């Protein structure tokens, strides 16, 4: 699968999940406070995290400064619109500048562009999974998409980023013949059997 098509598909589906979380339940119904598989975030905080980090990825991959703290981002009344605008910018940046470069994502030192690309895929697929599970919606990622992101995650995520206080929990064992999206969730520290 083409790299840009893979990223574009993941971002589009995650944007749909954000729209569904905000639009189907509505803020008045309390959707923002619902639990997610990612224990540090309720649904509202997860949506803010997704939008804030996508804006960071978009700016830095386009070679622009990003002065805001993505962890402090608070979405406006149309978080799906914010997410989709940043998605379009991120895809355009990859199409324009390609992979033969380094990208300084959160610090002064640059990372290989391919690594940053894979980090974005992991971020928006696994948190898309979190959002789908938390809001009772089907996980939208195809078997092919999930399998490709899993291969990249296995090559990108070293053990030192796992454990208490780290970005990822320990691997959750999942059957080898389970769907790729379940194996991806387990590899990224989620329990595929999680229910709200």
WOWODA-V951415 format. One record per residue. N is the residue number from 1. RES is the residue in one letter. SS is DSSP state (@ for helix, = for strand, . for the rest). PHI is phi in whole degrees, -180 to 180 (none if undefined). OMEGA is omega in whole degrees, -180 to 180 (NA if undefined). Layout:
# WOWODA-V951415
N:RES:SS:PHI:OMEGA
N:RES:SS:PHI:OMEGA
This chain:
# WOWODA-V951415
1:X:.:none:178
2:X:.:-59:-177
3:X:@:-56:-177
4:X:@:-66:178
5:X:@:-64:178
6:X:@:-63:180
7:X:@:-63:-179
8:X:@:-60:179
9:X:@:-65:179
10:X:@:-62:-178
11:X:@:-66:179
12:X:@:-62:-179
13:X:@:-69:177
14:X:@:-67:175
15:X:@:-60:177
16:X:@:-63:178
17:X:@:-65:178
18:X:@:-63:178
19:X:@:-61:179
20:X:@:-65:-180
21:X:@:-64:-177
22:X:@:-83:-172
23:X:@:-87:-176
24:X:@:-76:-179
25:X:@:-84:-178
26:X:.:81:-177
27:X:@:-60:-178
28:X:@:-65:-179
29:X:@:-84:176
30:X:.:85:-177
31:X:@:-60:-175
32:X:@:-65:-175
33:X:@:-90:-178
34:X:.:-68:-179
35:X:=:-69:175
36:X:.:-129:176
37:X:.:-64:178
38:X:.:-91:-165
39:X:.:-57:-177
40:X:.:-78:-178
41:X:.:-125:161
42:X:=:-86:-175
43:X:@:-61:-179
44:X:@:-62:179
45:X:@:-66:178
46:X:@:-67:177
47:X:@:-61:178
48:X:@:-60:179
49:X:@:-61:-179
50:X:@:-59:-178
51:X:@:-68:-179
52:X:@:-61:-179
53:X:@:-72:177
54:X:@:-66:177
55:X:@:-63:175
56:X:@:-64:179
57:X:@:-56:-177
58:X:@:-62:-179
59:X:@:-63:-175
60:X:@:-69:178
61:X:@:-72:176
62:X:.:-92:178
63:X:.:81:-180
64:X:.:-102:174
65:X:.:-70:175
66:X:.:-138:-172
67:X:.:-87:-177
68:X:.:-73:174
69:X:.:-96:-177
70:X:@:-61:179
71:X:@:-71:-180
72:X:@:-104:-178
73:X:.:-63:174
74:X:.:-126:-177
75:X:.:-70:175
76:X:.:-82:-176
77:X:.:-72:-180
78:X:.:-127:-178
79:X:@:-63:179
80:X:@:-65:177
81:X:@:-64:177
82:X:@:-61:-178
83:X:@:-65:-178
84:X:@:-67:178
85:X:@:-64:179
86:X:@:-68:177
87:X:@:-60:-180
88:X:@:-61:179
89:X:@:-66:-180
90:X:@:-66:179
91:X:@:-60:179
92:X:@:-62:179
93:X:@:-65:178
94:X:@:-67:179
95:X:@:-65:-176
96:X:@:-77:-170
97:X:@:-104:176
98:X:.:68:-170
99:X:.:-113:-176
100:X:.:-91:-177
101:X:.:-170:171
102:X:=:-113:-179
103:X:=:-129:175
104:X:.:-87:-173
105:X:.:-80:-177
106:X:.:-123:-179
107:X:.:-138:-179
108:X:.:-81:-177
109:X:.:-83:-178
110:X:.:-88:175
111:X:=:-115:175
112:X:=:-56:-177
113:X:@:-57:-179
114:X:@:-62:178
115:X:@:-67:179
116:X:@:-63:178
117:X:@:-60:180
118:X:@:-66:176
119:X:@:-62:178
120:X:@:-65:178
121:X:@:-59:179
122:X:@:-61:-177
123:X:@:-57:-171
124:X:@:-87:173
125:X:@:-79:-176
126:X:@:-69:178
127:X:@:-75:170
128:X:@:-64:175
129:X:@:-59:178
130:X:@:-55:-176
131:X:@:-69:177
132:X:@:-61:-179
133:X:@:-63:-176
134:X:@:-69:-176
135:X:@:-104:176
136:X:.:71:179
137:X:.:-102:177
138:X:.:-62:174
139:X:.:-70:-169
140:X:.:-86:-173
141:X:.:-73:-179
142:X:.:-73:176
143:X:@:-58:-178
144:X:@:-67:178
145:X:@:-61:-178
146:X:@:-63:-180
147:X:@:-65:180
148:X:@:-67:179
149:X:@:-66:178
150:X:@:-62:178
151:X:@:-58:-179
152:X:@:-70:178
153:X:@:-64:180
154:X:@:-62:180
155:X:@:-85:-171
156:X:@:-105:-169
157:X:.:-95:180
158:X:.:-81:-177
159:X:@:-59:-176
160:X:@:-68:177
161:X:@:-95:-180
162:X:=:-113:174
163:X:.:115:-176
164:X:.:-61:180
165:X:.:79:-180
166:X:.:-104:-176
167:X:.:-68:-176
168:X:=:-132:176
169:X:.:-82:176
170:X:.:-61:177
171:X:.:-61:175
172:X:.:-95:-178
173:X:.:-61:179
174:X:.:-136:-179
175:X:.:-56:-178
176:X:.:-63:-180
177:X:.:-97:177
178:X:.:-71:176
179:X:.:-55:-177
180:X:@:-59:-179
181:X:@:-66:176
182:X:@:-71:179
183:X:@:-66:177
184:X:@:-65:179
185:X:@:-59:179
186:X:@:-63:180
187:X:@:-63:-179
188:X:.:-91:171
189:X:.:89:178
190:X:.:-104:175
191:X:.:-95:-179
192:X:.:-58:-180
193:X:.:-87:-178
194:X:.:-58:175
195:X:.:-137:-180
196:X:.:-66:NA
